[in-house]
Amino acid sequence: MYFVEQNNQALSEGLSLSEGQIKNIKDISAYWIIDNGRDGMPDYVDLNNSHDVYDTLNVRMPDRLNVRVKINSPQELK
């Protein structure tokens, strides 16, 4: 939420990075990990946000999330 609001100070505190490093971030996105067949094993990342939430066989894993961060200069972040 902080990234969407362009609240660099809050994002800096939340990620423990300097505001200069925060300006290097182009995008932050989070995606659900889907478990096909409810076997407890992750099967794929829902990159298109197309998973049917009413599907009772293939479910979003409540304890796992995939986070993608796009940055301008990779060498700037550890």
C-alpha positions, 0 to 999 in steps of 0.5 A: 500500500505504501508503494501505491501511495508513494509514501517513501518514508513509511516504505523505507521504515517498513523495509529497513532501507534508506529513502535513496534505496526506496527510490530505486524500486520501480514496482512491488507486486504480491501474488497468491500461490495456488495448491492444486488438489489441496495436498499442501504442496505449492503448484503455481503462482497466480501471476494473472490473478485469475484464480477462482476464489470459489474453487474448492479443489484448487486453493490459495495457500494462506501461509505463502505469498510470492512477492516480486520487486522490480528495481532500476539498478540491481547493484544498489540493493543487497 
